């Protein structure tokens, strides 16, 4: 294994428990990280999203997405409506309950980030954020849908 691969993987192993990604219930609630991310995307999609949109955006398995959305619908977190532009398309939107759940999760996420960053000096925070921006810019060049 190339040393770069080993360091890349070591960073991922180091980072995931720090932000709670290995916890079954992300941010000490009933939802997984994947479910929280779906709520995030639906919250900020002004015109709604289709299940197909979410699958493409988050690179998730169709069956897994279907099970999550069915559970969200049973819990009355999301609602479905026909698209005015394309009657074949079903748009997903958060219900009022879903919006409240998302808002609570968003506050918990902000509090988590604040707890982590407040133990660092201002210089360390600025350096960390600069590196995070650089990592995001570099990793955004990866085509996740390309076959090897």
C-alpha positions in Angstrom: 0.0 0.0 0.0 1.3 3.4 -0.9 2.2 5.6 2.1 -0.3 8.3 0.8 -3.2 5.7 0.9 -2.3 4.7 4.4 -2.2 8.3 5.6 -5.5 9.1 3.8 -7.2 6.1 5.5 -5.6 7.0 8.9 -7.0 10.5 8.7 -10.5 9.1 8.0 -10.2 6.7 11.0 -9.0 9.6 13.2 -11.7 12.1 12.0 -14.9 10.0 12.0 -15.2 9.4 15.8 -14.3 13.0 16.5 -17.5 14.3 14.8 -19.6 11.3 15.9 -20.0 9.6 12.6 -19.6 6.2 14.1 -22.5 6.7 16.5 -25.6 4.9 15.5 -27.7 7.9 16.4 -26.0 11.1 15.1 -26.2 14.1 17.4 -27.8 12.0 20.2 -31.1 11.6 18.4 -33.0 8.8 16.7 -31.6 9.5 13.3 -28.6 8.2 11.5 -26.2 10.6 9.8 -27.6 9.6 6.4 -31.1 10.4 7.6 -30.0 13.8 9.0 -28.3 14.6 5.7 -31.5 13.8 3.8 -33.4 16.1 6.1 -30.8 18.8 5.5 -31.1 18.5 1.7 -34.9 18.6 1.9 -34.9 21.6 4.2 -32.8 23.7 1.8 -34.5 22.6 -1.4 -37.0 25.4 -2.0 -38.8 23.6 -4.8 -38.6 20.1 -3.2 -36.6 17.2 -4.4 -37.5 13.8 -5.9 -36.1 10.6 -4.5 -34.1 10.3 -7.7 -32.6 13.8 -7.0 -31.6 12.7 -3.5 -30.1 9.4 -4.7 -27.9 11.3 -7.2 -27.0 14.0 -4.8 -26.0 11.8 -1.9 -24.8 8.8 -4.0 -27.1 6.4 -2.1 -28.5 3.0 -3.0 -32.1 3.3 -4.4 -33.4 0.6 -2.0 -31.8 2.2 1.0 -33.2 5.6 0.1 -36.6 4.1 -0.5 -36.7 2.6 3.0 -35.6 5.8 4.7 -38.2 7.9 2.8 -41.0 5.3 3.6 -40.1 5.6 7.3 -40.0 9.4 7.1 -43.5 9.3 5.5 -44.8 7.0 8.2 -43.4 9.4 10.8 -45.0 12.3 9.0 -41.6 14.0 8.6 -42.0 14.3 4.8 -44.9 14.7 2.4 -45.2 13.9 -1.3 -46.7 16.1 -3.9 -46.9 16.0 -7.7 -44.7 18.4 -9.5 -46.5 21.2 -11.3 -43.9 21.1 -14.0 -43.9 17.3 -14.6 -47.0 15.4 -13.3 -44.9 12.2 -13.3 -42.5 13.5 -10.8 -43.2 13.3 -7.1 -41.6 16.0 -5.0 -40.6 15.5 -1.4 -40.9 18.2 1.2 -40.5 18.4 4.9 -43.7 18.7 6.9 -44.0 21.3 9.7 -42.9 18.5 12.0 -40.0 17.6 9.7 -38.9 21.2 9.7 -38.9 21.3 13.5 -37.0 18.1 13.7 -34.4 19.5 11.2 -34.2 22.8 13.1 -33.5 20.9 16.4 -30.8 18.8 14.7 -29.3 21.9 13.1 -29.0 23.6 16.5 -27.4 20.4 18.0 -24.9 20.3 15.1 -24.0 23.9 15.6 -23.5 23.3 19.3 -21.3 20.3 18.6 -19.1 22.3 16.3 -18.9 25.1 18.9 -17.9 22.7 21.6 -15.1 21.3 19.5 -13.8 24.6 18.3 -13.9 26.5 21.5 -11.1 24.4 23.0 -8.8 25.6 20.3 -7.0 28.9 20.0 -8.2 31.4 17.4 -5.1 30.7 15.3 -5.7 27.0 15.4 -9.3 27.5 14.4 -8.3 29.7 11.5 -5.7 27.2 10.4 -8.1 24.3 10.7 -10.8 26.0 8.7 -8.3 27.0 6.0 -7.2 23.4 5.7 -10.8 22.2 5.7 -11.6 24.6 2.8 -8.5 23.3 0.9 -9.5 19.6 1.5 -13.0 20.4 0.2 -11.7 22.1 -2.9 -9.4 19.2 -3.7 -11.9 16.4 -2.9 -14.6 18.2 -5.0 -12.5 17.2 -8.0 -13.2 13.5 -7.4 -15.9 12.0 -9.7 -17.8 9.7 -7.4 -19.8 8.2 -10.2 -16.9 7.2 -12.5 -16.1 3.6 -12.7 -12.5 2.6 -12.1 
